[in-house]
Amino acid sequence: MLFLPKHLYISVFSYHVMGDVKQIDATHAKPGKYVVFDGQACIVKNLEISRPGKHGHAKCRIEAVTIKEGKKIIKIMPGHDSIDSPIIEKKQAQVLSVIGEKANVMDIETYETFDITIPEEFREKLAEGSQVLYWIVLDEKIVKEVKST
């Protein structure tokens, strides 16, 4: 039987549900920033801050649109509340093959190959051999741009 030091044990219950996020105050969710609402990455479109009174707390009304589906989400919360902001990795890949609405791509830096869903607006432009810019957001890979070769 092999015994490991205590710091090397891995708990079966410690798994990562979401990708990397950082905490920001609701008042810092300016337009153009990315936030996580309802488990989805969103881009902030509008922020309204109201300061109610002498001893009241500021309230924030945040309008955001999901990155993937474009669905509008509105949240109202105290300004001192913390919200998650996703850490976005921007990477490039080369398209190896296209089958329907999926593409098999290879990361330019790591040479990792994986399947990725092609958004509707890029299906006509995407072909074998072309390069794509993709984002890793909350452990999801999203095509954001098709580069011409």
C-alpha positions as CSV (number, residue, x, y, z in Angstrom):
1,M,0.0,0.0,0.0
2,L,1.3,3.4,-0.9
3,F,0.9,6.3,1.5
4,L,0.9,9.9,0.2
5,P,1.6,13.0,2.2
6,K,-1.5,14.8,3.3
7,H,-1.1,17.7,0.9
8,L,-1.2,15.3,-2.1
9,Y,-4.6,13.8,-1.4
10,I,-7.3,14.8,-3.8
11,S,-10.8,14.9,-2.6
12,V,-13.5,13.3,-4.8
13,F,-15.8,16.1,-3.8
14,S,-13.5,18.9,-5.0
15,Y,-14.4,19.5,-8.6
16,H,-14.5,22.8,-10.5
17,V,-18.0,23.7,-11.7
18,M,-17.1,27.0,-13.4
19,G,-14.0,28.4,-15.1
20,D,-11.8,31.0,-13.6
21,V,-13.6,34.0,-12.2
22,K,-12.7,37.1,-10.1
23,Q,-14.9,39.1,-7.8
24,I,-15.9,42.7,-8.5
25,D,-18.2,45.1,-6.8
26,A,-21.5,45.7,-8.6
27,T,-20.6,49.4,-9.0
28,H,-17.5,48.4,-11.0
29,A,-19.6,46.5,-13.6
30,K,-19.2,49.2,-16.3
31,P,-20.4,48.8,-19.9
32,G,-18.0,46.6,-21.8
33,K,-17.0,44.5,-18.7
34,Y,-17.8,40.8,-18.5
35,V,-19.9,39.4,-15.6
36,V,-21.5,36.1,-14.7
37,F,-25.3,36.1,-14.3
38,D,-27.3,32.9,-13.8
39,G,-24.2,30.8,-14.6
40,Q,-23.7,32.4,-18.0
41,A,-21.0,34.8,-19.1
42,C,-22.5,38.2,-20.1
43,I,-21.2,41.5,-21.4
44,V,-22.5,44.6,-19.5
45,K,-24.4,47.0,-21.8
46,N,-25.7,49.5,-19.2
47,L,-25.1,50.4,-15.6
48,E,-27.4,52.7,-13.6
49,I,-26.4,53.6,-10.0
50,S,-29.0,55.3,-7.7
51,R,-28.0,56.7,-4.3
52,P,-31.1,56.6,-2.2
53,G,-30.5,58.8,0.8
54,K,-28.4,59.8,3.8
55,H,-27.9,56.4,5.3
56,G,-29.1,54.2,2.3
57,H,-26.9,52.1,0.1
58,A,-26.4,52.7,-3.6
59,K,-28.5,50.4,-5.8
60,C,-27.2,49.2,-9.2
61,R,-29.3,48.2,-12.2
62,I,-27.1,46.2,-14.5
63,E,-28.2,45.3,-18.1
64,A,-26.2,42.6,-19.7
65,V,-26.4,40.3,-22.7
66,T,-25.2,36.7,-22.7
67,I,-22.1,36.0,-24.8
68,K,-23.4,32.8,-26.3
69,E,-27.1,33.4,-27.0
70,G,-27.5,37.2,-26.9
71,K,-30.2,36.9,-24.2
72,K,-30.8,40.1,-22.2
73,I,-30.5,39.9,-18.4
74,I,-31.3,42.7,-16.0
75,K,-30.2,42.5,-12.3
76,I,-30.9,45.0,-9.5
77,M,-28.6,44.7,-6.5
78,P,-26.9,46.8,-3.8
79,G,-23.7,48.5,-5.0
80,H,-21.5,46.8,-2.3
81,D,-22.5,43.3,-3.5
82,S,-19.8,41.3,-5.2
83,I,-20.4,39.6,-8.5
84,D,-18.3,37.2,-10.5
85,S,-16.4,38.4,-13.6
86,P,-15.1,35.6,-15.8
87,I,-11.4,35.4,-16.8
88,I,-11.4,35.1,-20.6
89,E,-8.5,33.3,-22.4
90,K,-8.2,34.3,-26.0
91,K,-6.6,31.7,-28.3
92,Q,-6.1,30.8,-31.9
93,A,-6.7,27.5,-33.7
94,Q,-6.6,26.0,-37.2
95,V,-9.6,24.3,-38.6
96,L,-8.9,20.6,-39.5
97,S,-12.4,19.6,-40.6
98,V,-16.0,20.9,-40.7
99,I,-19.0,18.6,-40.2
100,G,-22.3,20.4,-40.0
101,E,-22.4,22.9,-37.2
102,K,-19.2,21.5,-35.5
103,A,-15.6,21.9,-36.4
104,N,-12.5,19.9,-35.4
105,V,-9.8,22.4,-34.6
106,M,-6.2,22.4,-33.4
107,D,-4.8,25.0,-31.0
108,I,-1.9,26.9,-32.6
109,E,0.2,26.9,-29.4
110,T,-0.5,23.6,-27.6
111,Y,-1.5,21.5,-30.7
112,E,-4.5,20.2,-28.8
113,T,-7.3,19.1,-31.0
114,F,-11.0,19.4,-30.0
115,D,-14.5,19.9,-31.5
116,I,-16.1,23.3,-31.2
117,T,-19.6,24.5,-32.2
118,I,-19.6,27.0,-35.0
119,P,-21.9,30.0,-34.4
120,E,-24.5,30.7,-37.2
121,E,-22.8,33.9,-38.4
122,F,-19.5,32.0,-39.2
123,R,-20.8,28.9,-40.9
124,E,-20.4,30.3,-44.4
125,K,-16.9,31.6,-43.9
126,L,-15.4,28.6,-42.1
127,A,-13.4,26.1,-44.2
128,E,-10.7,23.6,-43.7
129,G,-7.3,25.3,-43.2
130,S,-8.7,28.6,-42.0
131,Q,-7.8,30.0,-38.6
132,V,-10.2,31.0,-35.9
133,L,-10.0,33.1,-32.7
134,Y,-11.7,31.4,-29.9
135,W,-12.3,32.3,-26.3
136,I,-12.3,30.0,-23.2
137,V,-15.0,31.4,-20.9
138,L,-16.3,29.4,-17.9
139,D,-14.7,26.2,-19.3
140,E,-16.5,26.7,-22.6
141,K,-14.8,27.3,-25.9
142,I,-16.6,29.9,-28.2
143,V,-15.6,30.9,-31.7
144,K,-15.4,34.7,-31.9
145,E,-13.7,35.4,-35.2
146,V,-12.7,33.6,-38.5
147,K,-9.4,34.8,-39.9
148,S,-8.8,34.6,-43.6
149,T,-5.8,32.5,-44.7
